[in-house]
Each structure stands twice: as C-alpha cells, then as structure tokens.
Amino acid sequence: MTTLSITPLVTKFSKIIKSQHDMEKLFNKLSKWMCGIPSDKYALLLCSLVIAFGCGLFLHLFTEYVGLSMSKLGASFLGFGISYIVGIAKEKINERQGGMFDVRNLSFYIIGACMGAVLFLI
C-alpha cells in the first residue's frame, strides 16, 4: 500500500498564502498612495492627456490633409510639447495672480502629456 505525502502540497499552499499576503500589503500601500493624491491633480493629468492626444491627432490629420508628411511620432512629440507649454503657462498665470508655481501640478501635467503622447502612438 502506498501512502501519499501532503507535505509538498502544504508548502506550496503556504507559499501561495504568503504571496497573497504580500500582494495585499502592496495593494494597500498603493491604494493609500492613490487616495492621498488630491482630485485636482487627477483633473490636471486628464486635461493634459486630452490636450496631448488631441493636438497630436489634429497635427497628424492636418498634415495629411494638406499633403505634408509628418509621422505619428513627430505629431506625438509636438502634442506633448503643446501640452507641456500649456501646463507651464497655466502655472505662470497662477503665479502672476498671487498663487505659487506648483511643481507638483507641473509634474502631473508632464505625466499626462506623456500618457497622451503614448496613447496617440498606440
């Protein structure tokens, strides 16, 4: 009569439980970080993403319509640049109105512009 050993199963199961616990800890840290970001930063990111994507799309379609040749990569870079300039202009206007030049806002503009440029390339 052969006996089955469940020791390998128990060790595999304990490793899975441990990895799930680690994943849960990572998720909790990530969710605390995401919930710590103010909602206006998400709005800045989304606006910058839309500007970069829209400008890249417009530039690409306009150059095709006119008969010029511009790659999607070039239009994507220009869309990123326009979105970046809009972010800096918004922060400078905010500074002139008595506010402060917020580097965190600008960083969210840059992240959104990068996301919009990459989204346009896809």
C-alpha positions as CSV (number, residue, x, y, z in Angstrom):
1,M,0.0,0.0,0.0
2,T,1.4,3.4,-1.0
3,T,0.9,6.4,1.2
4,L,0.5,9.9,-0.2
5,S,2.5,12.7,1.3
6,I,0.8,16.0,1.6
7,T,3.9,17.9,2.7
8,P,4.7,19.3,-0.8
9,L,1.1,20.5,-1.1
10,V,1.1,22.2,2.3
11,T,4.4,24.0,1.5
12,K,3.1,25.2,-1.9
13,F,-0.2,26.4,-0.3
14,S,1.7,28.2,2.4
15,K,3.8,30.0,-0.2
16,I,0.7,31.0,-2.1
17,I,-0.9,32.4,1.0
18,K,2.3,34.3,1.8
19,S,2.5,35.7,-1.7
20,Q,-1.2,36.7,-1.5
21,H,-0.5,38.4,1.8
22,D,2.4,40.3,0.2
23,M,0.2,41.3,-2.7
24,E,-2.5,42.5,-0.3
25,K,0.1,44.6,1.6
26,L,1.3,46.1,-1.8
27,F,-2.2,46.9,-2.8
28,N,-2.9,48.6,0.5
29,K,0.2,50.7,0.2
30,L,-0.7,51.6,-3.4
31,S,-4.3,52.5,-2.5
32,K,-3.2,54.7,0.4
33,W,-0.8,56.5,-2.0
34,M,-3.5,56.9,-4.7
35,C,-6.1,58.1,-2.2
36,G,-3.5,60.6,-0.9
37,I,-3.4,62.4,-4.2
38,P,-5.8,65.4,-4.4
39,S,-8.5,65.2,-7.0
40,D,-7.3,68.4,-8.7
41,K,-4.1,66.6,-9.7
42,Y,-6.2,63.9,-11.4
43,A,-8.0,66.7,-13.3
44,L,-4.7,68.2,-14.4
45,L,-3.5,64.8,-15.5
46,L,-6.6,64.1,-17.5
47,C,-6.7,67.6,-19.2
48,S,-3.0,67.3,-20.1
49,L,-3.6,63.8,-21.5
50,V,-6.5,65.0,-23.7
51,I,-4.6,68.1,-24.9
52,A,-1.5,66.0,-25.9
53,F,-3.7,63.3,-27.6
54,G,-5.9,65.8,-29.3
55,C,-3.1,68.0,-30.6
56,G,-1.1,65.0,-31.9
57,L,-4.2,63.8,-33.7
58,F,-5.1,67.2,-35.1
59,L,-1.5,67.8,-36.3
60,H,-1.3,64.4,-37.9
61,L,-4.6,64.7,-39.7
62,F,-4.0,68.3,-40.7
63,T,-0.6,67.5,-42.3
64,E,-2.1,64.5,-44.1
65,Y,-4.9,66.7,-45.4
66,V,-2.6,69.5,-46.6
67,G,-0.3,67.0,-48.2
68,L,2.7,67.3,-46.0
69,S,4.4,64.3,-44.5
70,M,4.6,64.0,-40.7
71,S,5.0,60.8,-38.9
72,K,2.8,59.8,-36.0
73,L,5.9,60.0,-33.8
74,G,6.5,63.6,-34.8
75,A,2.9,64.6,-34.2
76,S,3.1,62.8,-30.8
77,F,6.1,64.8,-29.8
78,L,4.5,68.1,-30.9
79,G,1.3,67.2,-29.0
80,F,3.5,66.5,-25.9
81,G,5.2,69.8,-26.3
82,I,2.0,71.8,-26.7
83,S,0.6,70.1,-23.6
84,Y,3.8,70.9,-21.7
85,I,3.7,74.5,-22.8
86,V,0.0,74.8,-21.7
87,G,1.0,73.4,-18.3
88,I,3.8,75.9,-17.8
89,A,1.6,78.8,-19.0
90,K,-1.2,77.8,-16.5
91,E,1.3,77.7,-13.7
92,K,2.8,81.1,-14.6
93,I,-0.7,82.6,-14.8
94,N,-1.4,81.1,-11.4
95,E,1.8,82.7,-10.1
96,R,1.0,86.1,-11.5
97,Q,-2.4,86.0,-9.9
98,G,-0.8,85.7,-6.5
99,G,-0.5,82.0,-6.2
100,M,2.6,79.9,-6.3
101,F,4.3,78.0,-9.1
102,D,3.4,74.5,-8.0
103,V,5.9,71.9,-9.2
104,R,3.6,69.0,-8.3
105,N,1.0,70.4,-10.7
106,L,3.6,70.7,-13.4
107,S,4.7,67.1,-12.8
108,F,1.1,65.9,-13.3
109,Y,0.9,67.9,-16.5
110,I,4.1,66.2,-17.7
111,I,2.9,62.8,-16.8
112,G,-0.4,63.4,-18.5
113,A,1.3,64.8,-21.6
114,C,3.5,61.6,-21.8
115,M,0.4,59.4,-21.4
116,G,-1.4,61.3,-24.1
117,A,1.5,61.1,-26.5
118,V,1.9,57.4,-25.9
119,L,-1.8,56.9,-26.2
120,F,-1.7,58.7,-29.6
121,L,1.1,56.4,-30.8
122,I,-0.9,53.3,-29.9
